[in-house]
Amino acid sequence: MLGGPVRRLGAWTVATVAIAGLLAGASGAEAAPPPEQASFGVARLFPDYRPQIHDYVVRCKNGPVTVTTHAAAPWQAAVDAHAFQSGDHSVVVPLRAGHGFTVTIRQGGSSQLDRYFVRCLPSDFPTYTFTRSGPVSPEFFTADDAFAPILHRYAIIFDDHGVPLWWYHLPVEGPRVLADGSILWFHSNGRSSRFEIRRLNGNLIRTLHTGANVPVDGHDVQPLANGGYLIGGHAQQSHVDTRAFGGSGDADVLNAELQEISPQGKLVWEWNSRGHIALGETGRWWPYTISNPADYGYDVAHWNSIEPHGSSVIASFRQLDAVYKISKGTGTIAWKLGGTPTPESLVVRRDPNRFTLGGQHDARLLGDGTLSVLDNRSNLTDPSPRMARYRIDQAAGTATLLESISDPDVPASSCCGSARRLPNRDWLIDWGRVTEGAHPSGSIGGYTPDGERTFLLSFDSTFSYRAQPVPQGAVTRQALRKGMQAMCSPGCR
């Protein structure tokens, strides 16, 4: 798409898989064994049985379910350790949250076994709809419901049919699977909040903290190749005169604190927005900032992502409507994309929007050197959120819009979200908190390079802070099943 046209998603008709209370329906394709010859069913099974889909969930309400099997000779079916049988049969299977059973289908006289795995969802697991409209990538992706009531929050790994293959019941946000198959998230736990890395069996491997007693900010952490990591925090500044912006003459404000921590957990670099970003850059966010103060004062920057870029970092600040490149050596700002104009501001080209960014999230440097951003466009006159990808020419002081994807079913987003390009150049986009349209809670979608939608997952009453693709080869279905089995054998959390 480099230098190509800006694309925008069009609308089309698709079949919907509904999940309310639980779920129902899915699309399928031809596969063996033929469903008219061999199949199984369970009330509230998601998705409906298809031969090529091997993982399913059901809401069992911590009670038994009745599994029906159909197998026309010479086909045979067996539930768990029950005997293989032809014909139509039913088996009552005891279940509880996190536990599961298998259905195995075979053709008489053949050693080929087709196994299907069904697991019971917790009663408070978020309800959602999943609409599949084309071949879906990635195979797995992570999400959360970090804005549900605190006792009902989950980290989740979905597959490409919208099936939650793995989950962990904990108040976390931003779960992601690392290349070694472990999972990293921010565990929100008051003053004990921290980033954690865990195995799929739930065992804790490592915790990640800020240095110099700076309160950790859960918006982002980026592991580095040397075993260290980039992280963010916030630092209170007192006795600040904000009367020019409608605030107090003796205010507390929160400045952003960005840090690099060594593999041994030592602070090796830090940067504070104080002295580098003026209060005037908060711009149109001042009325909101004053009327919605954070615990420690006015949140004048609201940092939300960090990205390594050689000897610099790229950081996004929601309440500055801007993304900055910051030199680690000098602390100076190399360029600024969006927000209130400053001497470091880039000239934006080929962008039809007068206001470049609005409350954006998840600024990421891609392998080709371009920059992608989930542009929420919060509270702007042109509020349709988008994934925007720019080519930055620092020497020329320009940012050229190369690509843009929006979705007519997602007309407005007030916060949060992410946009990640996949190895096949498809996109995984978490639209954050959707405030209007058909899905006014939260939606995650897949899109081809030219903006065609491949799926849409929409939560009924919550939203995900960030959705992230699982790196290819990092986990397998078997590893996810094994992790759930390890956690749920003694009883799931």
N, C-alpha and C positions, 0 to 999 in steps of 0.2 A: 504493500500500500504506500510505500515511500514516495511522496510527491503526487500520489493519486488523488482521486476525488474524495470529498467528504461524504460519508455514507450515513444514511438515517434509516432506522428500521421501519419497514412497512407492516401493515396489518394483514392477517389472513385468518382463515377458519381452521381450528384444530379440535381434536377430541380431548376432553378433560378427564383426568383421573381425580375423583373427589376423595377427600380424607376429612371427614367430619365426624366427631366422636371416634371413629377410626377412618376408614378409607374404603374406596371401591373403584374397580375398573382399571384397565391398562391396555395399551395397544400391544400387539404381538406380531410375530412373523412365523413363517413355516419352519418347523424343526421336527426332529424325531425324539421321542415317540409321538405319533400324531395324537392330538388331544381327543379325537373321537374314539381312539383306541385305548388310551390310558390317560388318566387325569386324577386330580384330587381337589377337594374343596373344604373350606372352613368358613363358618360365619364370620364376616368382617375381615376376611383375608385381604391383604394388600401386597402387591397388586393381584388381580385375578390370575389364576393359573395360566401360564404359558410355558410350553416345553423348554424354551431357551432361557427362561428366567429361573434362577436356582435359589434366590434368597427372597424371603417374604417376612412380613410381620403381621401380628394380630393383636387386638386389644382383648385380652382374656379376663380382665378384671380380677386377676389373682384367683381364677377358678378354672375348672376343666373346660375343654372344648371338644366338640365332636368332629372328627375328621372322617370325611367320606372319600372312598376311593372307587374308581371305575377302571377296570382292566378287561378288555375283550381278549379272549385266548387267541394267540399264545402269550399275550402280555400279562404280567403279574405286578401287583403292588404290595408293599409292606409298609406299615407305620412303626417307626422305632424298631424294637426287637420282635415284633409280631411276625408271624409266618407270611411268606408270599402267597397271594391268592389271586385268582382270576375272578371276574364277576364284579358285583357291586356290594360294598361292605362299608361299615362304619365302626369307628373305634373312639372311645372316650379317652382323652389324654389329659392327665392332671397338669396344670400349668400355674406359674406365677411370674411376676415381672422379671424379665431378663432370662428366663428359662425358655427352652425350645424343644422341638422334636424334628425328626426327619421323616420324609416319605421317599421310599426308594422304588423305582420302576425298572423292570427288566423284561426282556423278551425270553420266553421259555427256551431253554437250550443255549442261551447266550450268556457269556460272562460279563457283558457290558451292563453297567449299572448307572442309572441316572438318579442322582440324589438331589433332593430339594429340602431346604432348611427353613424352618419357620420359628420365629422367636416372638415372645410376648412383650409388648410395650408396657411401660409403667402407666398407671392410670392418669398421671398428670403430664405425660409427654405431650409436647405441643401438637395441636391439630393443624393441618395444612392441606393444600391442594397441590397436585403435581400434574402439569400439562406437558406432554411430550409431543413435539411436532417435527422431529427429525432425528438423525443419528446424534447422540449426545456425547460430548467430551467435556470434562475429563471423566475417567471411569469412576473416580471417587473425589469427593470434596468435603471440606469441613464447614460447619456452621455452628451457631449458638443461639440460644434464646435469652441473651444476657439482660433483657429488659422485661422479662417475666417477673412475677413475685419471686423473691430471693430463694424461697424453699422449693421452687419449681423450675430451676434452671438446669440446663444440660449443655455439655459439649457433645457434638454429633458428627458422625462421618456418614454421609449419604453415598449411595451408588448412583449409576446413571439411569436407574429406573425410579429414583426417588425413595429407595428403601433405606432406612437407617440401619446400617450394618453394625454400628458400634456407637455406644453412648456412655457418658459418665455423668452422674447426678451430682453436680457441684456448681456453686455460683461463679462461673468463669466467663471470660469473653475472649474472642479472637483465637480459638484453638486452631492449630496448624500441625500437620504431620511433617516432621523433618526427614531428611534424606535417609537417615538410619532407621526409620520406622518408629521412632519415639514421637510423642506428641507434646507440644509446647502451648501453654495458655497463661492468661492472667487470672489468678485466683483472687477474687475480690472478697476481702475479709477484714474490712475496717483498717485499723492501724497495722495489722499483720498482713496486709495485702502484698502479693509477690507474684512474680512469674515463676512457673514451675515447668519442668520437663519430666514426663512420666513415660513408663512403658505402657504398652497396650493392656497389660494386666492390671494397671492402676498403680503399680509401685513407683514411688518417687525416686528420680535419678538425681536431680539437681534443682536448686533454686537460684534465681537471678535477681539481684538487688541493685539499686543505685548506690553510688559512693557518697562520702562526705555528709551522711545523715540527711540527704535530700529525700523528701517523700516521693515514692515511686508514682509515676503516672502510667496507668494501664493501657494507654492507647496503642503502644507499639514497643517492640523490642526486635532487634535484628542481629542474629548470631553472625559472627565473622569467621572467616576461614581459619584463623589462628586459634579458635576456641574462645576468644573474647566476644563482646557484644556491644552494640549501640543501644542506649536506653534513654528514657526521658523522665524528668521529674518536674517539680515546680517549687519555686522559692518565693516566699512572701517578702514584699517590700512595704514598709510602713511610712506614714506621714507624706503621702503623695498628694499633690494638689491636682484634682481632676475637675475643678469647677469649670474649666473651659469646655468640658465635654458633658456637662450636666450632672457631675458627681460631687462628692464631698471635697472640701478643701483639705481634709486630713484623712485620706483614704488608705486602706490596705489594698495592694494589687498583687496579683499572682504573675510572676515572670516565669517563662519557660526555661528549664534547665536541661540541656542535652549533654550526654556523657558517653565516653567509651570506657568499658571495664575490661581489664586484662583477663586471660584465662584463669589466673589465680585469684580473681575477684577484686583486684586493686584498681582504683581510679587512675586512668592514664590521660584523660582529656575531658575538659568540661567547657561549656559555653552557656552563658546566660543572656537572654534576650534584652535584659536591662543594658542600656548603653549602646545597643545595636539597632533596636527597633523602637521608634518613637511612639508615644501614646497616641499621636494623631493618626497612626496607621491602623488603629482599630476602626476608624471610620464609621460606617453605617451600623456597626455592631454596638456602639456605645449605649444607646437606649436599652438594648437587651442586656448588656453587661451590667449596667447599673441596677436594673430591675430584677436581675437574677444573679445576685452575688454568690460566688462559691464559698466554701467553708472558711477560706482564709482571705477573702477579699475579692475585688473585681478581677475576673478572668479575662485579661486584656488581649491575650494571644490565642489560647486554647490550642496548643500543639497536638497533632494527632497522627503523624507518621514521620519516620526517619529512614533514610536510605543511604548506604555507603556509596561514595563516588570518588575513588582515588584518594587524594589527600583532603577531600572535602566531604560534606554530607549534604543531602537534599532533605529538607524538612517542610512539612505542610502545617499551616496554622489556620484553623477554621475561622476564628474571629478576626483574622486579618485578610480573609479572602485571598490568600496568597501562598505560593510555594517559593522557598528561598534556597539558593545554593550558598553554603557557608564554608569558608576556608577553616580547616582545623588548625592550621599553623598560625594564622593571624587573627581569627575570629571575625574577619570582615565578611560582608555579604558580596558575593561575586555577581549574582543577579537575582532579580525578583520577578516572578510571574504572577500577574493579577494584583488586585487590591489597590490601595491608595498609591498614586504615582510617587516615586522617589527617584533619585539619580541612578539607582541600580535597576530600575524597571526595564524589562524587555519590551520592545515594540512587537505587538502581536499582529501576525499576518494571517489572512484567509479565515479568520474566525468571524462568523456572522453576528455573534453576540457582542453588544456594546460593552457589557460588563463581563470580563473574561472568566472569572471564577466566582462562585458564591457558596461559601461554607463547605469547601471541598474536603475530600478525604483521600487517603491511600495514594500518595504520589510515589510512583515507582519508576526506576530507571530500567529500561529494557535492554536486551542484548545488543540491539542495533544502535544503542546510544540515544534513542528517543525516550520521551517522558510520557507516562500515562497517568491520568488523574480521574478519580470518580468525582465529577463536578455536580454536587447536589443542587446547585442553583437555589439555595434556600432563601425564601422571601424576596425574590427578584421578580420584576415584571415579566420576565421570560423564564418561568420556573421549571421547565421540563428538564429533569436531570439527564446527564449524559456521561458516557465515557469519552474523554477527550485525550488524543495523543498528539504531542508536539515534537517538532525538531527544534532543538535549542542551538543557536549559533552564538556562543558567548562573545566571540570576537566582533561580530556584527551587531550584537545587542538585540537579536530578534528571536522570536518564538513563532514557528509556523505550524498552524493546525493541519495535521495530515489525515486525521481520521476521527470520526465522531459517531457514537451509537447511542440512540435513545429508544424508548419503548412506549408506544401509545397507551399501553395498559399501566404505565407508571408515570403519571402526569406531574407528580410533585414529591419531593423528598426533603424532610426537614433536617435530617442528620444521618451520620454513620454511613457504612457501606464500603465497597471496595471494587476494584476492577483489575483483573489479572489476565494477561495474554498467555495462552497455552502453547506448547511446542508446535502444534499444527496451525497456529495463528488464530484459532477460535478464541473467544473471550468468555470468562466466567465473571459475571457482574452481580454483586450484591447491592441492591438499590437502597439499602438502609431502611429508615422509617418512612414508609410511603403514606402520605397524608391525604391523598385524593384518589379517585378512580375505583376500579373494580376490586382492588386488593389493598385496602387502606391500612394495613398493618406492616407487612414487610414482604419483599419478593426478592428471589435470587433467580437469575436467568442465565442461559447459555446462548451464545450468538456466534455465527460464522463470521469470517473476516469481512464480508460485505453486509453484515448486520442482520442476516436472517436468524430469527429466534429458533433454537432447537428445543428448549424446555423452559418452563417457568414454575418455580416452587414458591408458593405464597402461604405464609403463616396466617392463621385466622385471627390471632389476638396478640401477637408479639412480633419481634423482628430480630434479625441477626446483626451484630455489630460488623462482622466481616466474614466473608466466605472465601476460602482459599483452596485451590486445587491440591490434591495429594500428589507429590512428585511421582513420576512414572517409576515403577519398580520398588518404591519405598515400602509398600505393604501389599499383601495379597488378601483375597477373600478369606482364605484359610487362616491367615494371621489375625484378621479382625474377628472371625468366629472364635478362634482360640482365646483371644484376649477377653471377649465377653464371657466365655465359658469359665475362664480363670476367676474373673471378678464375681460371677454369679453363682458358682458352685456353692459357696457358703451363704449366698443371699446378696442380691444387688443392693447398692446404696440407693 
